[in-house]
Amino acid sequence: MTEVGSSQATALRTRLETGLDRGLFDGAVLLAGSSDGVETQLAVGNRNRAGDPVTPGTSFDVASLTKVVATTTIALRLVEAGTLALSSTLGSHVDELEGTPRGAIPLRSLLTHTSGLPPYKAFPFGWESKSAVLESLFDSPLSMLADPDEWFVYSDLNFVFLAEALRRVTGERLETLLESHVTEPLGLEDTALGPISTENVAATRDRRWEERVLTGEPHDYLARAMDGESGNAGVFSTGRDLATVARMLLNRGVHEGDRYLSAGMVDRLRTDAIDAIETRRGLGWKLGTADVPGTAWSSEAFGHTGFTGTSMWMDPRADRFLVLLTNHVLTMDPDGSLTQFRERIHDVAAATEPSADGQ
């Protein structure tokens, strides 16, 4: 593994420093490698406005990476254990929704954002607990935009409801499910639901609601109100831990010689599950397009991004992964497009290779 010195590390560090100079983020961590291991690891900038430097061990609010690393993975593990069927409906697990249009939604449609649920942005300021959020959502007259499996509409509500179904079917908190199905079996030492109390954490800024800097608190309003249990966001993690998840997926479900997910299940999560709809989507995961994650990445690539400025992509055809963690939302007025920046980072990673002394 290399910090600097290889052609890949040098090129990627240049791009990261460009992002710093443009004000896209205050700090970032990047790891790139293959199924065999991490080949390049970089840390730039500061984790907070006090000037404390980002290190490879800095924890970041990974935002919507929670959907795939935590909630999707837990659901798939429960499927393989015979505890859950993705064809079952939301109402069969959540009694309050039985007999309603939302109750008829198959769990699989929540994973692919084809449930018909609308995007949800009108958050009441009075929510102070998980139970308050869920009671409000259960009682809310949310309209369905379409019947399940007709449209693709990205909505955090899909994973809020999915997380509640996982809690109901197991009788466990999402925090416990994350530990038993993700962090413990994969040996992830620095991955947990927020809020977290570790000192080495990248700050973010809640400029939409309270205009204050957050340190160890989830940036997402739902995750914060639900004490990290919302399922759509709320996980804090490090680049090293996410690289472990990426390598497991590139190894088709094998981690350190042990079977973690079946090869067939990994193939399903990176195969288009909604081919009748124009958007390509796997189970939980986004699938590669002509420009995402980058032009030089194949159509077999799969990954996800997060609102805080995070990204995690794997390309099985090239046996390549890249994890990028930033505190983009700490910056008030970023100069330029984070989306284009991430595309360029991925293309640089695809165009350069680590040197022999960087292995």
KOLTORDO-621851 format. One record per residue (C-alpha): z, y, x. Coordinates in nm, 2 decimals. Example, Ala and Ser with C-alpha at 12.3 -4.5 7.8 and 13.67 -1.06 7.14 Angstrom:
% KOLTORDO-621851
z / y / x
0.78 / -0.45 / 1.23;
0.71 / -0.11 / 1.37;
This chain:
% KOLTORDO-621851
z / y / x
0.00 / 0.00 / 0.00;
-0.08 / 0.34 / 0.13;
0.05 / 0.70 / 0.08;
-0.22 / 0.87 / 0.28;
-0.48 / 0.76 / 0.53;
-0.73 / 0.56 / 0.33;
-1.05 / 0.72 / 0.19;
-0.93 / 0.64 / -0.16;
-0.59 / 0.80 / -0.11;
-0.74 / 1.11 / 0.06;
-0.99 / 1.16 / -0.22;
-0.74 / 1.11 / -0.50;
-0.48 / 1.33 / -0.34;
-0.74 / 1.61 / -0.32;
-0.80 / 1.58 / -0.69;
-0.43 / 1.58 / -0.77;
-0.37 / 1.89 / -0.56;
-0.66 / 2.05 / -0.75;
-0.48 / 1.98 / -1.07;
-0.17 / 2.14 / -0.93;
-0.36 / 2.45 / -0.83;
-0.52 / 2.48 / -1.17;
-0.18 / 2.47 / -1.34;
-0.25 / 2.15 / -1.53;
0.09 / 2.01 / -1.44;
0.39 / 2.07 / -1.21;
0.40 / 1.72 / -1.07;
0.22 / 1.39 / -1.08;
0.24 / 1.03 / -0.97;
-0.07 / 0.81 / -0.93;
-0.10 / 0.44 / -0.85;
-0.43 / 0.25 / -0.81;
-0.49 / -0.11 / -0.73;
-0.61 / -0.45 / -0.85;
-0.46 / -0.77 / -0.99;
-0.34 / -0.85 / -0.64;
-0.13 / -0.54 / -0.60;
-0.10 / -0.16 / -0.56;
-0.34 / -0.02 / -0.30;
-0.28 / 0.35 / -0.33;
0.04 / 0.54 / -0.44;
0.06 / 0.91 / -0.44;
0.32 / 1.17 / -0.56;
0.26 / 1.54 / -0.57;
0.43 / 1.86 / -0.69;
0.77 / 1.91 / -0.85;
0.95 / 1.73 / -1.13;
1.11 / 2.05 / -1.27;
1.11 / 2.43 / -1.23;
1.40 / 2.40 / -0.98;
1.15 / 2.27 / -0.73;
1.28 / 1.92 / -0.70;
0.99 / 1.71 / -0.57;
0.83 / 1.43 / -0.76;
0.87 / 1.09 / -0.58;
0.72 / 0.75 / -0.65;
1.04 / 0.66 / -0.84;
1.03 / 0.96 / -1.07;
1.05 / 0.87 / -1.44;
0.80 / 1.03 / -1.68;
0.80 / 1.06 / -2.06;
0.49 / 0.84 / -2.12;
0.45 / 0.96 / -2.48;
0.18 / 0.74 / -2.65;
0.17 / 0.49 / -2.38;
0.48 / 0.37 / -2.57;
0.24 / 0.24 / -2.84;
0.08 / -0.01 / -2.61;
0.34 / -0.09 / -2.34;
0.62 / -0.12 / -2.58;
0.54 / -0.16 / -2.95;
0.21 / -0.35 / -2.92;
0.34 / -0.58 / -2.66;
0.65 / -0.66 / -2.86;
0.44 / -0.74 / -3.16;
0.21 / -0.97 / -2.97;
0.50 / -1.15 / -2.81;
0.65 / -1.21 / -3.16;
0.32 / -1.34 / -3.28;
0.31 / -1.59 / -2.99;
0.66 / -1.69 / -3.07;
0.57 / -1.76 / -3.43;
0.80 / -1.49 / -3.56;
0.53 / -1.26 / -3.69;
0.18 / -1.28 / -3.83;
-0.05 / -0.98 / -3.79;
-0.21 / -1.07 / -4.13;
0.12 / -1.01 / -4.31;
0.16 / -0.69 / -4.49;
0.39 / -0.40 / -4.43;
0.56 / -0.45 / -4.77;
0.64 / -0.81 / -4.69;
0.87 / -0.69 / -4.42;
0.98 / -0.35 / -4.55;
1.12 / -0.40 / -4.90;
1.11 / -0.03 / -4.98;
0.73 / -0.03 / -4.96;
0.66 / -0.35 / -5.15;
0.42 / -0.28 / -5.44;
0.30 / 0.05 / -5.30;
-0.04 / 0.12 / -5.13;
0.14 / 0.15 / -4.80;
0.30 / -0.19 / -4.85;
-0.04 / -0.35 / -4.88;
-0.14 / -0.25 / -4.53;
-0.18 / -0.55 / -4.29;
0.01 / -0.52 / -3.96;
-0.31 / -0.57 / -3.77;
-0.45 / -0.25 / -3.93;
-0.15 / -0.05 / -3.81;
-0.23 / -0.17 / -3.45;
-0.59 / -0.06 / -3.48;
-0.53 / 0.27 / -3.66;
-0.74 / 0.15 / -3.96;
-0.45 / 0.15 / -4.21;
-0.58 / 0.44 / -4.41;
-0.26 / 0.64 / -4.33;
-0.32 / 1.01 / -4.25;
-0.22 / 1.19 / -3.93;
0.13 / 1.32 / -3.98;
0.21 / 1.67 / -3.85;
0.44 / 1.83 / -4.11;
0.77 / 1.73 / -3.96;
1.08 / 1.87 / -4.14;
1.32 / 2.04 / -3.91;
1.62 / 1.87 / -4.08;
1.56 / 1.52 / -3.95;
1.85 / 1.43 / -3.73;
1.85 / 1.04 / -3.73;
1.63 / 0.74 / -3.75;
1.76 / 0.66 / -4.10;
1.68 / 1.01 / -4.22;
1.32 / 0.99 / -4.09;
1.26 / 0.65 / -4.25;
1.41 / 0.74 / -4.58;
1.19 / 1.05 / -4.59;
0.88 / 0.85 / -4.50;
0.96 / 0.58 / -4.75;
1.00 / 0.84 / -5.03;
0.72 / 1.06 / -4.92;
0.42 / 1.08 / -5.15;
0.18 / 1.02 / -4.86;
-0.17 / 0.98 / -4.97;
-0.39 / 0.70 / -4.83;
-0.71 / 0.84 / -4.69;
-0.89 / 0.50 / -4.74;
-0.82 / 0.14 / -4.80;
-0.72 / -0.06 / -4.49;
-1.00 / -0.14 / -4.25;
-1.25 / 0.12 / -4.39;
-1.18 / 0.41 / -4.15;
-1.04 / 0.47 / -3.81;
-0.78 / 0.76 / -3.82;
-0.55 / 0.79 / -3.52;
-0.20 / 0.84 / -3.67;
0.15 / 0.81 / -3.52;
0.27 / 0.68 / -3.86;
0.10 / 0.35 / -3.79;
0.34 / 0.28 / -3.51;
0.64 / 0.43 / -3.68;
0.59 / 0.18 / -3.97;
0.50 / -0.10 / -3.73;
0.82 / -0.05 / -3.53;
1.03 / -0.07 / -3.85;
0.85 / -0.40 / -3.94;
0.95 / -0.54 / -3.60;
1.31 / -0.43 / -3.65;
1.32 / -0.59 / -4.00;
1.16 / -0.92 / -3.90;
1.40 / -0.97 / -3.60;
1.71 / -0.78 / -3.71;
1.71 / -0.61 / -3.37;
1.68 / -0.25 / -3.25;
1.35 / -0.15 / -3.08;
1.56 / -0.08 / -2.77;
1.68 / -0.45 / -2.77;
1.33 / -0.58 / -2.83;
1.19 / -0.37 / -2.54;
1.45 / -0.52 / -2.31;
1.40 / -0.88 / -2.42;
1.03 / -0.88 / -2.45;
0.91 / -0.63 / -2.19;
1.15 / -0.49 / -1.93;
1.35 / -0.81 / -1.85;
1.06 / -1.07 / -1.84;
0.84 / -0.83 / -1.63;
1.12 / -0.70 / -1.41;
1.07 / -0.34 / -1.51;
1.38 / -0.17 / -1.36;
1.30 / 0.19 / -1.46;
1.15 / 0.16 / -1.81;
1.36 / 0.25 / -2.12;
1.36 / 0.43 / -2.45;
1.48 / 0.79 / -2.42;
1.69 / 0.98 / -2.41;
1.77 / 0.88 / -2.05;
2.02 / 1.02 / -1.81;
1.86 / 0.95 / -1.47;
1.84 / 1.26 / -1.24;
1.49 / 1.17 / -1.11;
1.30 / 1.25 / -1.43;
1.00 / 1.48 / -1.48;
1.08 / 1.77 / -1.72;
0.86 / 1.86 / -2.01;
0.86 / 2.15 / -2.25;
0.89 / 2.16 / -2.63;
0.70 / 2.47 / -2.69;
0.60 / 2.38 / -3.05;
0.94 / 2.36 / -3.20;
1.23 / 2.49 / -2.99;
1.07 / 2.65 / -2.68;
1.30 / 2.48 / -2.43;
1.26 / 2.25 / -2.13;
1.34 / 1.89 / -2.19;
1.49 / 1.67 / -1.92;
1.52 / 1.30 / -2.02;
1.47 / 1.38 / -2.39;
1.15 / 1.25 / -2.56;
0.90 / 1.53 / -2.61;
0.77 / 1.37 / -2.93;
0.95 / 1.51 / -3.24;
0.96 / 1.17 / -3.42;
1.09 / 0.99 / -3.11;
1.36 / 1.25 / -3.05;
1.47 / 1.25 / -3.41;
1.48 / 0.87 / -3.42;
1.67 / 0.84 / -3.08;
1.37 / 0.68 / -2.91;
1.32 / 0.42 / -3.19;
1.00 / 0.56 / -3.35;
0.75 / 0.32 / -3.18;
0.48 / 0.58 / -3.13;
0.65 / 0.75 / -2.83;
0.98 / 0.77 / -2.66;
0.95 / 0.54 / -2.36;
1.03 / 0.68 / -2.01;
0.88 / 0.48 / -1.71;
0.76 / 0.51 / -1.35;
0.42 / 0.45 / -1.20;
0.55 / 0.14 / -1.03;
0.66 / -0.02 / -1.36;
0.34 / 0.06 / -1.54;
0.14 / -0.08 / -1.24;
0.33 / -0.41 / -1.30;
0.22 / -0.41 / -1.66;
-0.14 / -0.33 / -1.56;
-0.15 / -0.61 / -1.30;
-0.02 / -0.86 / -1.56;
-0.30 / -0.76 / -1.80;
-0.56 / -0.79 / -1.53;
-0.42 / -1.14 / -1.45;
-0.48 / -1.23 / -1.82;
-0.11 / -1.25 / -1.90;
0.03 / -1.40 / -1.59;
0.32 / -1.22 / -1.41;
0.45 / -1.34 / -1.07;
0.31 / -1.69 / -1.14;
0.46 / -1.72 / -1.49;
0.28 / -1.70 / -1.82;
0.39 / -1.38 / -2.01;
0.11 / -1.35 / -2.27;
-0.16 / -1.61 / -2.34;
-0.50 / -1.55 / -2.19;
-0.64 / -1.56 / -2.54;
-0.41 / -1.29 / -2.66;
-0.49 / -1.06 / -2.36;
-0.86 / -1.11 / -2.44;
-0.80 / -1.01 / -2.80;
-0.62 / -0.69 / -2.72;
-0.91 / -0.58 / -2.51;
-1.19 / -0.69 / -2.75;
-1.32 / -0.47 / -3.03;
-1.11 / -0.55 / -3.33;
-1.29 / -0.31 / -3.57;
-1.66 / -0.38 / -3.49;
-1.75 / -0.29 / -3.85;
-1.64 / 0.07 / -3.77;
-1.81 / 0.30 / -3.53;
-1.50 / 0.35 / -3.31;
-1.42 / 0.07 / -3.06;
-1.06 / -0.03 / -3.06;
-0.86 / -0.33 / -2.94;
-0.52 / -0.44 / -3.06;
-0.33 / -0.13 / -2.98;
-0.54 / -0.03 / -2.68;
-0.84 / 0.20 / -2.65;
-1.16 / 0.05 / -2.52;
-1.39 / 0.21 / -2.26;
-1.69 / 0.43 / -2.36;
-1.96 / 0.60 / -2.17;
-1.72 / 0.87 / -2.03;
-1.37 / 0.73 / -2.09;
-1.18 / 0.66 / -1.88;
-1.46 / 0.76 / -1.64;
-1.84 / 0.72 / -1.61;
-1.81 / 0.47 / -1.33;
-1.58 / 0.24 / -1.53;
-1.73 / -0.05 / -1.72;
-1.74 / -0.10 / -2.10;
-1.48 / -0.37 / -2.05;
-1.22 / -0.11 / -1.95;
-0.92 / -0.07 / -2.18;
-0.62 / 0.16 / -2.17;
-0.44 / 0.45 / -2.33;
-0.33 / 0.81 / -2.28;
-0.03 / 1.01 / -2.37;
0.02 / 1.37 / -2.49;
0.25 / 1.46 / -2.20;
-0.04 / 1.41 / -1.96;
-0.02 / 1.03 / -1.89;
-0.29 / 0.77 / -1.86;
-0.31 / 0.40 / -1.79;
-0.64 / 0.21 / -1.76;
-0.76 / -0.13 / -1.65;
-1.11 / -0.26 / -1.58;
-1.13 / -0.64 / -1.57;
-1.49 / -0.64 / -1.46;
-1.41 / -0.45 / -1.14;
-1.05 / -0.58 / -1.12;
-0.92 / -0.23 / -1.10;
-0.63 / -0.03 / -1.26;
-0.52 / 0.33 / -1.24;
-0.19 / 0.48 / -1.36;
-0.16 / 0.86 / -1.38;
0.17 / 1.02 / -1.49;
0.20 / 1.40 / -1.51;
0.43 / 1.65 / -1.68;
0.14 / 1.84 / -1.83;
0.34 / 1.98 / -2.12;
0.58 / 2.16 / -1.89;
0.30 / 2.40 / -1.81;
0.27 / 2.67 / -2.08;
-0.09 / 2.79 / -2.03;
-0.29 / 2.53 / -1.84;
-0.61 / 2.65 / -1.69;
-0.88 / 2.38 / -1.76;
-0.91 / 2.05 / -1.94;
-0.67 / 1.77 / -1.87;
-0.92 / 1.53 / -2.03;
-1.20 / 1.62 / -1.79;
-0.95 / 1.61 / -1.50;
-0.85 / 1.26 / -1.59;
-1.21 / 1.15 / -1.61;
-1.27 / 1.29 / -1.26;
-0.97 / 1.11 / -1.13;
-1.09 / 0.78 / -1.26;
-1.44 / 0.83 / -1.12;
-1.30 / 0.92 / -0.78;
-1.10 / 0.60 / -0.79;
-1.40 / 0.39 / -0.88;
-1.62 / 0.55 / -0.61;
-1.37 / 0.50 / -0.32;
-1.21 / 0.20 / -0.18;
-0.88 / 0.17 / 0.02;
-0.92 / 0.12 / 0.39;
-0.83 / -0.21 / 0.55;
-0.51 / -0.06 / 0.69;
-0.41 / 0.06 / 0.34;
-0.36 / -0.28 / 0.20;
